[in-house]
Amino acid sequence: MTREEPTLIPGVLLALRGGHGVLIEGPSGSGKSDAALGLLERGHTLVADDAVALERRRGTLRGRCPGPARGLLHLRDVGVIDATELYGPEAVAAAAPITACIRLQPRAGDDRPEHLLRGRRDVRYLRGVALPRVTLTGGVSRPLPALIEAAVVSEPCSTHRLQQITGNREAAA
């Protein structure tokens, strides 16, 4: 059996407490590294910034930092910082399983009622592995670290619960 070469993709990978590995994707300037800094402040662990090397093993996806950039975080208007200097060596990990994706977009997205109630959730396929993905609108005034934790750790409300909240059946549509 031959080992596949890792695939390199743009993004930020963090290991959240509780075993959730979250891949943050989005266009340049959408707030990926700023969100990563906020998640580090909340006690989570940085795996990779700017580029993530993906490897599929036994049906699961793992990510790691390629090359010598481990522990480095590039922040717009600040420059490159070393996460281990600010948060200690436990704030950086060599690799992590990827269990969810967050897509950041700079402008507000779809405001259809079902997206307002359920969130903008879909599936992201990487190396043949299906991962749950949530799209979040970035911005200076949004608490992205808390939103990412909520999106990754919590499950969306059930259809029944949404019907109770809204008092109608259209929530199920």
C-alpha positions in Angstrom: 0.0 0.0 0.0 1.5 3.4 -1.0 1.0 6.5 1.0 -0.7 9.4 -0.8 1.0 12.8 -0.9 -0.7 15.4 1.2 -2.9 18.0 -0.5 -2.1 21.6 0.3 -5.0 24.0 0.6 -5.4 27.6 1.8 -6.9 28.0 5.2 -6.4 27.9 8.9 -6.7 24.8 11.1 -7.3 24.8 14.8 -7.9 22.0 17.3 -10.8 23.1 19.5 -11.2 21.6 23.0 -13.4 18.6 22.9 -11.7 17.0 19.9 -13.1 19.2 17.2 -10.7 20.1 14.4 -12.0 23.1 12.5 -10.7 24.2 9.1 -11.4 27.9 8.5 -11.6 28.9 4.8 -12.4 32.1 3.0 -11.1 34.7 0.7 -8.1 36.9 1.6 -9.0 39.5 4.2 -12.1 37.6 5.4 -10.8 37.3 9.0 -9.4 33.7 9.1 -6.3 34.6 11.0 -8.0 37.1 13.2 -10.6 34.4 14.2 -7.7 32.0 14.9 -6.1 34.6 17.2 -9.4 34.9 19.1 -9.7 31.1 19.4 -6.2 31.0 20.8 -7.3 33.6 23.3 -10.1 31.2 24.3 -7.7 28.3 24.9 -7.8 26.4 21.6 -4.8 25.2 19.7 -3.3 26.4 16.4 -2.3 23.7 13.9 -1.7 25.7 10.7 -2.2 29.2 9.3 -2.4 30.2 5.6 -1.8 26.7 4.3 -3.0 23.3 5.5 -1.6 19.9 4.4 -4.4 17.4 4.2 -4.0 13.6 4.6 -6.7 11.0 4.4 -6.2 8.1 6.7 -8.8 5.3 7.2 -11.7 7.5 6.0 -10.8 10.4 8.2 -9.1 13.7 7.3 -6.1 15.1 9.2 -4.4 18.4 8.7 -1.0 19.7 9.6 1.2 22.7 9.0 3.5 22.3 6.0 7.1 23.3 6.3 8.7 25.4 9.0 5.8 27.7 9.6 4.4 25.7 12.6 3.2 28.0 15.3 3.3 31.2 13.1 0.2 33.3 12.6 0.0 36.1 10.0 -2.1 39.0 11.1 -3.1 41.8 8.8 -1.6 45.1 10.0 0.5 43.4 12.7 2.7 40.9 10.8 3.8 37.4 11.7 3.5 36.4 15.3 4.7 33.2 17.0 1.8 31.7 18.9 4.2 29.8 21.2 5.7 33.1 22.4 2.3 34.5 23.3 0.4 31.4 24.5 3.1 28.8 25.3 4.0 25.6 23.5 0.6 23.9 24.4 -1.1 26.5 22.1 0.4 24.8 19.0 -0.1 21.2 17.7 1.6 19.4 15.0 -1.6 17.9 13.5 -5.3 17.4 14.2 -8.2 15.5 12.7 -10.6 17.8 10.8 -14.2 17.4 11.9 -15.8 20.6 10.5 -15.3 23.5 8.2 -16.1 27.1 8.6 -16.4 29.3 5.5 -15.9 33.0 6.2 -17.3 35.5 3.7 -16.8 39.3 3.9 -20.4 40.3 3.1 -23.8 39.2 4.4 -25.1 36.2 2.6 -28.4 34.6 1.9 -31.2 35.9 4.2 -33.9 33.3 3.3 -35.9 32.4 6.4 -34.7 28.8 6.5 -31.1 30.1 6.6 -31.9 32.5 9.4 -33.4 29.7 11.4 -31.1 26.8 10.7 -27.9 28.6 9.7 -26.1 28.3 6.5 -25.0 24.7 6.8 -23.9 22.4 4.0 -21.3 19.8 3.3 -17.6 20.3 2.2 -15.9 17.4 0.5 -12.1 17.2 0.9 -10.1 14.2 -0.3 -13.4 12.2 -0.5 -14.4 12.9 3.1 -17.7 14.7 3.8 -17.4 17.4 6.5 -20.1 19.6 7.9 -19.6 23.2 6.9 -21.1 26.5 8.2 -20.8 29.8 6.4 -20.4 32.8 8.6 -20.2 36.5 7.6 -17.0 38.0 8.9 -16.6 41.5 10.1 -15.0 43.6 12.8 -18.1 43.8 14.9 -18.9 40.0 14.9 -17.6 37.8 17.7 -16.2 35.2 15.2 -14.4 33.0 17.8 -17.6 32.5 19.8 -19.6 32.0 16.6 -17.2 29.4 15.4 -17.3 27.5 18.7 -21.2 27.6 18.6 -21.3 26.5 14.9 -18.8 23.6 15.4 -19.8 22.3 18.9 -23.6 22.8 18.8 -26.1 20.9 16.6 -28.7 23.0 14.8 -32.2 23.1 16.4 -34.4 20.2 15.4 -37.3 20.8 13.0 -39.7 20.1 15.8 -38.1 22.7 18.1 -38.1 25.3 15.3 -41.8 24.7 14.8 -42.3 25.3 18.5 -40.3 28.5 18.4 -41.9 29.9 15.2 -45.4 28.4 15.8 -45.7 27.3 12.2 -44.8 24.4 9.9 -42.9 26.5 7.4 -39.9 26.1 9.7 -39.7 22.5 8.5 -39.5 23.5 4.8 
